[in-house]
Each structure stands twice: as C-alpha cells, then as structure tokens.
Amino acid sequence: MESFFESSFGFTEEEVKKILSDFEIEEEIEDVKRWYDGYKIGDREDIYNPWSILKFVKHKKLDAYWVNTSQNSIIKKILKNSKKVKEELQKLIQGEEIEVYLKLDLVYKEIEKEEENIWGLFVNAGYLKVVGMTKDRKYILKIPNYEIRELFFEIINSWFSETKSLVSVNSLLNDLLELKVEEYRKKFKKITKEMFSYFDVGRNTAENFYHAFVLGILVNLKDEYYIRSNRESGDGRYDIMLEPIDKSKNAYIMEFKVYEEDEEKDITETLQNARKQVEKMKYDVELKSRGINNIYKVVYAFNSKNVELEIY
C-alpha cells in the first residue's frame, strides 16, 4: 500500500483555489475542502491530496479517488476481528478523536502479531492524521477528510456482506426512501440483530456501533444525498442528516438512543426521549435554511439486540 506522502507533497489551499478558479468551479471550495483537505507536512497545514484534486476537476464529482479498498485485505481483517480496534473505528467515523500509542517504524508482520499497531500503518499511509499528544505520550488521531471516511464506510459494508443476511441493503434503503415504514422497521430490526451478534459489540459501545453501522449503509446513497454526521444544527448536534442533492426529494434526520436502565422504564420511553430531543434541539433548522421542506425524522432506540424505530 503506497503512502500518499511517498508519491507527492500535496497541494496547498492557495494552489487548490487557483486550480478551481482556472476551471471555473471556485464555488466548490468548501465541499472540496471537506473531502480532500486535512493533511499536514511539517508545519504546513491545509494540505490537499493532489491526485484527488486533479480527478475532481476532471470529473466534476466528489468521490473517493485515491483510496483503493480492494488492496486493503489486512486492514479489513484486523478491523473486523479486533473488538477494541473496531470500537475505535466507530468513534473515528463519527468524527471523534481517539488516543492511542503509535509505532510508526513497523512492518506488516508486526501488525498481525499486535493488532493495535494498525494505527501506525494508518498514519503512515495518510488514512489518519495526528492532531495532538496527551501527557502520557499517546497520539491523538482523527480521520482527515470525507474521502478517507469513504474507505472505512466501504469496510463496514464489506462486513455486512459477510453476515449472509437475507435482507439486502438496497431493499432496506428503498423502503426508507419510499417511506415504507413497517417494511423498513422489520428489515432494520432483522439486520441489526444479525450484525450485533456477528460483531459482539458491548453495551457501552452500542450507540457508537449502530451509528457507524447505519452510516456505512447510507454511503450507498452518496450519489443522491449529502451524508453528514455529528454536525451542529439548531441548538445541538444531530447524529445523521441526509440532505438530498435534488431539493424536491425527502430529507432525513436520524437520532440514536440506547436504553438507560436507571432512567427509563422501557425501550418505548427511550424512543420517546429520542423524538423529544430531535424536536427540542431543532435539528431541521439547517435543512430549512437551504429551502428543503420535506423533512422526515427517524429515531432509533436500542436495548442490546432489541431495536425500535419511528419515522415521522
């Protein structure tokens, strides 16, 4: 797996703005920044992936041009088999940071022997970036941009295919988009029950798991929707938002809640609390400000393998 930094020094933000201006698409700078910025070389920040920038101006489409998931079998294997690494991945996909010890001068055999060495591989390859260090010398890491997040989405999708579920991702998403609520509910409950058993995810990480799992499925809608996670809107941060590229289509806001035994009498109350939060925090403000009015809220409540959901 060739490192991005072994092949190029990258484009600075000034260079990217000039390129976009030359191609008369300078208005795309904010989206381009989210997708391809995020790298750092020495003291220089805001370094863009040059391969992806050149591909973008050629195809005029935001996509994962650089990462090649078909060549990352060792990464998929370790991420799938290690519960600890998997939990950290779920945090990263949601935009959070993780704290880990790094070994940067390693070979593949060391990764297979000690699974947490995979973080050093990710940093060397440009799949994660260092944003700081703790007092006990742990590195603080995060995903640099949307393009790399696509890689992890694809890995999650590959896990799903290995469960041999009788429910297809496409049929599930079609039910959501066509507002076939009961069909969507039945299929989602079946899939999540299979996935929860398959990954043996603990109670304390359940919300992260479901969030990351749903994001991994929703990546299949990237040609029709802007998929956003954990961003501010209204008076808080929504879990997931699907904003349609075609504003005449439906938009979706998703909220995930795990049953709190000490505070809630049952999972139905958890579902009600999720709905109350969506309304109280006014998560739909961002969509309405962009002229989107067909907005549906999808709230999920989880108690171990039991799932309830509501679309309204």
Helices and strands as residue ranges (DSSP letters): H 4-7, E 11-12, H 13-22, G 26-28, H 29-36, E 39-41, E 44-48, H 50-59, G 69-71, H 73-81, H 83-93, E 98-100, H 108-113, G 115-117, H 118-125, E 129-133, E 139-142, H 146-162, H 169-177, H 181-199, G 203-205, H 206-218, G 219-221, E 225-229, E 232-233, E 236-237, E 240-244, E 251-258, H 267-281, H 285-289, E 295-303, E 306-311
